[in-house]
Structures are given as C-alpha cells and as structure tokens.
Amino acid sequence: MSETFNADRLTRLCDFLRQSPTPWHAASNMGVRLEQAGFQRLEEKANWQLTPGKRYYVTRNDSAIIAFQLPESGLAALRMIGAHTDSPGLHLKPNATQFSAGWLQLGVQVYGGVLLAPWFDRDLGLAGRVHVRHADGRLESVLLNVDRAIAMVPSLAIHLDRDVNSGRPINPQTQMAPVLMQSDTATLGELVAQWLEEQHGLRAVEVVDFELGFYDVQPPSLVGVKQELVASARLDNLLSCFMGLEALLACDGRQGALLVANDHEEVGSASASGAQGPFLADVLKRINAHVGGEGKKSEKGSEESLIQLIQSSLMISCDNAHALHPNFRDKHDERHGPAINGGPVIKVNSSQRYATNSVTGALFRDVCREADVPVQSFVTRADMGCGSTIGPITATELGVPTIDVGVPQWAMHSIRETAGTKDVEYLTRALTLFLNRETLG
C-alpha cells in the first residue's frame, strides 16, 4: 500500500477545524467551500428546479447540510457519504449568569458523552448562534465566535484533595462552571452585546435567545517527530465531514453523489436535523421527483422509483473508530485493534450498533483495494458495550444499504482528540473513488 501525507489537505483540515467550533459554523464553512466549487444553494421552503449535471446543497437548522451532484443523464443510484457536525461539549444554560467568591461564572449543561477531566485548566472560547431583535422588531440569527481565552475551569489543588488521582467523580453541576471575570455585577447579556458589536457591528439590539457553548481555543496541530498525528478538538466528527466534503468536491459528475452531515448524533439523532429526522428522506424525495425513475420502468418521480433509487444506492456512514491505545491495549479485542495510520476501519457489531454487513463490507473492501488503501476491522470486546453512529439510524429510516467506517483515533470525546495524518489521506482517497467508481458492485 502506498503511504501518503498530503500537506495541503492537512492545512485545509486544520483551518476547517479551527474555524468550526460549533455545528452552525461547520455547516456554514462547508457551504462556503461548496459555493466556491459551483454548488447552488437551495431553500427548503422554496420550489426546487433541479437540472441533471448540476450541483446543489441545502441546510436545515443551519447546523445540518446535504450536498449532491446529479449525473448528466439517468439517476440510477446515489453514492452517499454520511457524517455529523456536532461534538460533545459544555453548553450554556438559558439563565447562565452566576457568581461565586467574587467571580462571574456561567452555568453549563453537558452535551453528549463528554470526557470531563480534560476540560480543566484549558483556555476556553465561546461560540454558537444568537438571535437578536432590531429596533424595528425584525429578528435576526447571527453566528458568534469569541475565539480567544475568555474562560477556564480551574482545577482544585492536590493539596486540598489528596485522593483526586484515585478517580474522584466530577459533578458537572457544581464543579464545571467556567470562570470569566472578577466581578459580582457583570452579566452574560452585557458580554454578548459587547461581542456582537465587536464581530457584527450590531448596536441597540436585544438578545432574544441563544445557543452557545465553550470550546478549547488551542488550534489544531500536527504532532510527532514525523508529524504522524493530527491533534484537535472535534475530530469526532468534523474530520469525517471534511473528508466527505473533499471527496464530493473531487467528484467527476458521472455518478450521482451525495454528502449528508447531520446534527445531534452525540445525543441520539432524534431531531429534525438529526439522522432520525426526515431531512435526508425529504431531500431524496425531491431529487426523485425531478430526476428519479429515468431509465427505469417505473414512472418518473413515483414512490416506486424512489424505492428503486434507494435500494440501488449505498451509504458510507463515516464516524471515527477507537484506535489501539499503547497504554490500554487490553481495552481492545486482540484481533481487532485498529492501528493509527493503518487505514480506514470497517466497524462491525452483530447487535446492529453499526450498520455493516458482509455485502456492504465487501463493497468497501473492494473500493479500498482499487484505491490502494489499507483497510482494518473493529469489533468491540465481547465483554464491553458498543457505541453507535448515524449508520444504523439512516439504514433503519431509509432502508438504504449502509456500511460504517471511520479513521482510528485516540481520546474520543475528549476536549482534544488525536488521529493519524496518513489516515486522513487514505480514507479521502477511498471515498473519492467510491463516488466516482462506475459500478458499486
């Protein structure tokens, strides 16, 4: 297998990770790249006019995005890549302002399965979206990104907690509120108003509502003597969003290709913009209504042609996998411990926590063989639980044949995660071939 290290792609990846502290920023940044590549933005509330050979994208909730390339003639199948834009973190409560010992703090709620310990003593910024009311009564939604160290969650000194290294539990209600400034009068509303003026020039507006969360402002970096690793926040799962986007932008247009990046995977996907919601199904129905059924016996745009389109398609659900950890090798099945920089991982679970079966697994292995990309397998230990992805949910909701794959990483759900630089190129190359390949079988 050829070894690769694409410096330009890694630069683009690090820029995307740094500029995407929230799902709304991620979807916005993906939209910018899509438009630069000639994709036309669609609005869900408007009538769609789709033309064979053209490229389109649409967002929902501004945090989930679907982009697709239509072939010049005869949409017989779609090559689909799925990922998600959200990551575990600390989100603000609605009435977040609180004071203790002369310090302004902000109350947080835990989003997803957060590894809490690494959040202590980090330089934290704040980002999300804010809804404001102008003087004329007009409501506007704006993105906010305070990308400097404005807060921190300080650790308690070991002298005051001698048992801390024995695995003391962390209480997110009482021990995780970040400190922002030495004050007993300042409020979050005042600070948000200041930041909105700095970033958007907004004055005399009322903050009506917000969805904000803290994040680590340390930028992504390449780590290791030979830069074998990329370390960053939100690799799970912005890394898959990035690789899927890179593959879609390299699509030659001969085949129907689609990228979906849902929100809310980390909390179960049960939302209008999550994989359990109707976003992808709605888009597929509209695509089928315009170009589906061509070259088939069924009527164009019919329910029959939609089922035929879905069953002729294939979804690759991309979400990172647990890499073999050099300090915790016993946490893996000895025959299924994926190595960092060992290639993409096929994820298998007999209880259907992953959607892979032998048919979809064989197809992906064949793609990797043709792309000259190594491939690995992951199965969790039989005595341990298993996470899940958008793969089984999408397969259940749509009935589309699906496989779960991803690049191996360390420290999943930490404030800073680690993956292999070669794996970024490996999986991107495999996904690109998957979208451009003449046949799926």
C-alpha positions in Angstrom: 0.0 0.0 0.0 1.3 3.5 -0.9 2.0 5.8 2.0 0.7 9.4 1.7 0.9 12.7 3.5 -0.9 15.5 1.7 0.3 18.7 3.3 -2.2 20.9 1.5 -5.1 18.7 2.6 -3.9 18.8 6.2 -3.7 22.5 6.1 -7.3 22.7 4.8 -8.3 20.3 7.6 -6.7 22.3 10.4 -8.2 25.5 9.0 -11.7 23.9 8.9 -11.4 22.5 12.5 -10.2 25.8 13.8 -13.0 27.8 12.2 -15.8 25.4 13.1 -16.3 25.5 16.9 -20.0 24.6 16.6 -22.2 22.7 14.1 -23.5 26.1 12.8 -20.0 27.2 12.0 -19.2 23.9 10.4 -22.2 23.9 8.2 -21.6 27.5 7.2 -17.9 26.8 6.3 -18.9 23.7 4.3 -21.4 25.9 2.4 -18.7 28.4 1.6 -16.5 25.7 0.0 -19.4 24.2 -1.8 -20.4 27.6 -3.4 -16.8 28.2 -4.3 -16.9 24.9 -6.2 -20.1 25.8 -8.1 -22.8 24.3 -5.9 -26.1 26.2 -5.9 -27.8 26.7 -2.6 -31.4 25.5 -2.3 -34.0 26.7 0.3 -36.3 24.1 1.8 -39.3 26.5 1.7 -38.9 27.2 -2.0 -39.8 25.2 -5.1 -36.9 23.3 -6.4 -35.8 23.2 -10.0 -33.1 20.5 -10.4 -31.1 20.1 -13.6 -29.1 16.9 -14.5 -25.4 17.5 -14.3 -25.7 20.4 -11.7 -24.6 20.6 -8.1 -26.7 21.7 -5.2 -26.8 22.0 -1.4 -29.3 22.7 1.3 -29.2 23.2 5.1 -31.6 22.6 7.9 -31.4 24.4 11.3 -28.2 25.9 9.8 -26.4 23.0 11.5 -27.1 20.1 9.2 -26.2 20.1 5.5 -26.8 18.0 2.4 -24.9 18.5 -0.8 -25.3 16.5 -4.0 -24.1 16.1 -7.6 -26.6 15.0 -10.2 -25.3 13.0 -13.2 -25.8 14.3 -16.7 -28.3 11.6 -17.5 -30.2 8.8 -15.8 -30.0 8.9 -12.0 -30.0 5.2 -11.3 -28.3 5.3 -7.9 -26.7 7.7 -5.4 -23.3 7.2 -3.7 -23.9 8.7 -0.3 -21.5 9.6 2.5 -22.8 10.4 5.9 -21.3 12.2 8.9 -22.3 14.6 11.7 -21.4 18.1 12.6 -21.9 18.0 16.4 -19.3 17.1 19.1 -19.6 16.6 22.9 -19.1 19.7 24.9 -20.3 22.2 27.6 -23.3 24.2 26.5 -24.7 27.2 28.4 -27.9 27.1 30.3 -30.5 29.7 29.4 -30.0 31.7 32.7 -26.3 31.1 32.8 -25.0 34.0 34.8 -23.9 33.1 38.3 -21.4 34.4 40.9 -19.2 32.8 43.4 -16.3 34.1 45.6 -16.3 37.4 43.6 -16.2 35.7 40.2 -18.6 35.7 37.3 -19.3 32.2 36.2 -21.6 30.7 33.6 -23.6 27.6 34.3 -23.3 24.8 31.8 -25.1 21.6 30.8 -23.3 18.6 29.4 -23.9 17.9 25.7 -23.2 14.3 24.8 -20.8 11.8 26.4 -18.1 14.3 27.4 -14.8 13.2 28.8 -14.9 15.9 31.6 -11.4 15.7 33.2 -9.5 17.2 30.2 -11.7 20.4 30.3 -10.0 21.6 33.5 -7.3 24.3 33.1 -7.9 24.9 29.4 -8.1 28.2 27.6 -11.8 28.4 26.6 -13.6 30.4 24.0 -17.3 30.7 23.4 -19.3 30.2 20.2 -22.7 29.4 18.8 -25.7 31.3 17.4 -27.6 34.3 18.8 -31.0 35.6 17.9 -31.4 39.4 18.2 -34.3 41.8 17.8 -33.6 45.0 16.0 -35.3 48.3 16.8 -37.8 47.8 14.0 -38.9 44.5 15.5 -37.0 42.3 13.0 -35.5 39.1 14.3 -32.0 38.0 13.0 -29.9 35.0 13.7 -26.1 35.6 13.8 -23.1 33.4 14.5 -20.9 34.3 17.4 -17.3 33.1 17.9 -15.3 34.6 20.7 -12.1 32.8 19.6 -9.8 33.9 22.5 -9.3 32.7 26.0 -12.1 34.3 27.9 -12.8 31.5 30.4 -11.4 28.5 32.3 -12.4 25.7 34.6 -9.7 25.7 37.3 -8.7 22.5 39.0 -8.6 22.1 42.7 -5.1 21.8 44.1 -4.0 18.3 45.0 -3.1 19.7 48.5 -6.9 20.2 49.0 -7.9 16.9 47.5 -5.3 14.2 48.1 -7.5 11.5 46.6 -8.1 13.2 43.3 -5.8 10.8 41.4 -7.8 7.9 42.7 -10.7 8.6 40.3 -12.8 11.1 42.1 -16.1 11.6 40.2 -16.7 15.0 38.6 -20.0 16.8 39.3 -20.9 19.0 36.2 -23.5 21.0 38.2 -21.1 22.1 41.0 -17.6 21.7 39.6 -17.6 22.6 35.9 -18.9 26.2 35.7 -16.1 28.2 33.9 -14.9 31.5 35.4 -14.9 34.5 33.1 -14.1 37.6 35.1 -13.6 39.0 38.6 -16.9 40.7 39.1 -20.1 40.4 41.1 -22.3 42.6 38.7 -21.4 41.7 35.1 -23.9 39.6 33.2 -23.8 37.3 30.2 -26.2 39.6 28.3 -23.8 42.5 28.6 -20.9 40.4 27.4 -22.9 39.0 24.4 -24.0 42.5 23.4 -20.3 43.6 23.5 -19.2 40.7 21.4 -22.0 41.2 18.9 -20.9 44.8 18.4 -17.3 43.7 18.0 -18.0 41.0 15.5 -21.1 42.2 13.6 -21.3 45.9 14.3 -24.7 45.3 16.0 -25.8 48.1 18.3 -29.1 48.8 20.0 -30.3 45.2 19.5 -32.0 43.0 22.1 -30.6 39.5 22.7 -33.7 37.3 22.5 -32.2 33.8 22.6 -29.0 31.9 22.1 -27.4 28.5 21.8 -23.8 28.9 23.0 -21.1 26.6 24.2 -17.5 26.6 25.4 -14.6 25.2 23.4 -10.8 24.9 23.6 -9.1 27.7 21.6 -5.8 25.8 21.3 -5.5 25.4 17.5 -5.1 22.1 15.7 -1.6 20.9 15.3 0.5 18.1 13.7 2.2 16.1 16.4 5.1 13.6 16.5 8.7 13.5 15.4 7.5 12.8 11.8 4.1 14.6 12.2 2.3 11.2 12.3 -0.6 12.7 14.2 -3.1 15.4 14.0 -4.5 16.7 17.3 -7.5 18.9 17.7 -10.9 19.4 19.3 -13.9 18.0 17.4 -12.2 15.4 15.3 -15.2 13.3 16.1 -16.8 14.0 13.8 -15.7 17.1 11.8 -12.9 15.0 10.4 -15.4 12.8 8.6 -17.3 16.0 7.4 -14.1 17.3 6.0 -13.1 14.0 4.2 -16.6 13.6 2.8 -16.5 17.2 1.5 -13.1 16.7 0.0 -14.4 13.6 -1.8 -17.5 15.3 -3.1 -15.6 18.3 -4.4 -13.4 15.8 -6.4 -16.5 14.1 -7.8 -16.2 13.9 -11.6 -20.0 14.2 -12.1 -20.6 10.9 -13.9 -22.4 9.3 -11.0 -25.0 10.6 -8.6 -23.2 11.6 -5.4 -24.5 13.0 -2.0 -23.0 14.1 1.3 -25.1 14.4 4.4 -23.8 15.9 7.7 -26.5 15.6 10.3 -26.6 17.4 13.7 -27.4 15.9 17.1 -25.7 12.5 16.6 -24.0 12.8 20.0 -27.4 12.9 21.8 -29.2 10.3 19.9 -30.0 11.9 16.5 -33.7 12.4 17.4 -34.3 15.8 15.9 -35.5 17.5 12.7 -31.8 17.9 11.7 -30.6 14.6 13.1 -30.3 11.3 11.3 -33.5 10.0 12.8 -35.4 13.0 11.5 -36.7 13.4 7.9 -34.0 15.7 6.4 -32.3 13.2 4.1 -35.6 11.5 3.2 -37.1 14.8 2.3 -34.2 15.7 0.0 -34.2 12.2 -1.6 -38.0 12.6 -2.4 -37.4 15.9 -4.0 -34.4 14.6 -6.0 -36.5 11.7 -7.2 -39.4 13.9 -8.1 -37.2 15.8 -10.5 -34.8 13.3 -11.9 -35.8 9.9 -10.4 -37.1 7.0 -12.5 -35.2 7.8 -15.6 -34.2 4.7 -17.5 -36.5 2.6 -15.3 -39.8 1.0 -15.9 -41.4 2.9 -13.1 -42.9 6.4 -13.6 -40.6 9.3 -13.0 -40.8 10.7 -9.5 -43.1 7.9 -8.3 -42.9 6.2 -4.9 -41.9 3.1 -6.9 -39.0 4.9 -8.5 -37.9 6.3 -5.0 -37.7 2.8 -3.5 -35.7 1.6 -6.6 -33.4 4.6 -6.2 -32.8 4.0 -2.5 -32.2 0.2 -3.0 -29.8 0.8 -5.8 -27.8 3.3 -3.7 -25.2 2.8 -1.0 -24.4 4.9 2.1 -21.0 5.0 3.7 -21.5 6.3 7.3 -18.2 7.9 8.4 -17.5 8.3 12.1 -14.2 7.8 13.8 -13.2 4.4 15.4 -11.3 3.6 18.6 -7.6 3.2 17.8 -5.5 0.7 19.7 -4.1 2.7 22.7 -0.5 1.9 23.6 -1.2 2.3 27.3 -4.5 0.4 27.3 -4.1 -2.4 24.9 -6.4 -4.6 26.9 -9.4 -2.5 26.1 -9.4 -4.0 22.6 -10.1 -7.5 21.2 -6.6 -8.6 20.4 -7.5 -9.3 16.7 -9.5 -6.1 16.2 -7.4 -3.2 17.5 -7.1 -0.7 14.6 -3.7 1.0 14.3 -3.4 4.7 13.7 -2.1 5.3 10.2 -3.2 1.8 9.3 -6.0 2.8 7.1 -9.8 3.2 7.4 -11.7 0.9 9.8 -14.8 -1.1 9.0 -16.9 -1.2 12.1 -18.9 -4.4 12.8 -21.4 -5.2 15.5 -23.7 -8.2 15.5 -26.3 -6.3 17.6 -26.6 -3.7 14.8 -25.0 -0.9 16.7 -23.1 -0.5 13.4 -24.9 -1.0 10.0 -22.2 -3.0 8.3 -23.0 -6.4 6.8 -21.0 -8.7 4.6 -22.4 -7.2 1.4 -21.5 -3.6 2.2 -18.3 -4.6 3.8 -17.2 -6.5 0.7 -18.0 -3.5 -1.5 -15.9 -1.1 0.7 -13.0 -3.6 0.8 -13.1 -3.7 -3.0 -13.1 0.1 -3.2 -10.1 0.2 -0.9 -8.3 -2.4 -2.9 -8.8 -0.4 -6.1 -7.7 2.8 -4.4 -4.6 1.1 -3.0 -5.7 1.9 0.6 -5.2 -0.5 3.6 -8.3 -1.4 5.5 -8.9 -2.6 9.1 -11.7 -4.0 11.1 -13.0 -3.1 14.5 -15.2 -5.1 16.8 -15.6 -4.2 20.5 -14.6 -6.7 23.1 -17.5 -9.2 23.8 -17.5 -8.1 27.5 -17.8 -4.3 26.7 -20.6 -2.1 25.4 -20.5 -0.5 22.0 -21.3 3.0 20.7 -23.2 3.7 17.6 -23.4 6.1 14.6 -25.8 7.6 12.2 -25.4 4.4 10.1 -27.9 2.1 11.7 -30.4 5.0 12.1 -30.1 6.0 8.5 -30.4 2.4 7.4 -33.5 2.0 9.6 -35.2 5.2 8.4 -34.5 4.8 4.7 -33.7 1.2 4.1 -30.6 2.1 2.2 -27.7 -0.4 2.2 -25.1 1.0 4.6 -21.6 0.4 6.0 -20.0 2.0 9.0 -16.4 3.1 8.6 -14.0 5.7 10.0 -10.4 6.6 10.8 -9.0 5.3 14.1 -8.4 7.9 16.8 -7.4 8.2 20.4 -9.2 10.1 23.2 -12.7 10.1 21.6 -15.0 12.7 23.3 -12.1 14.5 24.9 -11.6 18.2 24.6 -8.6 17.3 22.3 -8.5 14.2 20.2 -5.8 12.5 18.1 -5.9 10.8 14.7 -3.3 9.8 12.1 -2.2 12.1 9.3 -1.9 9.3 6.8 -5.4 8.0 7.6 -6.9 11.4 6.5 -5.5 10.8 3.0 -6.3 7.1 3.0 -10.0 7.5 3.7 -10.4 10.6 1.5 -8.9 8.7 -1.4 -11.2 5.7 -0.8 -14.3 8.0 -0.5 -13.3 9.8 -3.7 -13.0 6.6 -5.7 -16.4 5.4 -4.2 -18.1 8.5 -5.6 -16.5 8.2 -9.0 -16.5 4.5 -9.5 -18.5 3.3 -12.5 -20.2 0.5 -10.6 -20.9 -0.2 -7.0 -20.6 -4.0 -7.3 
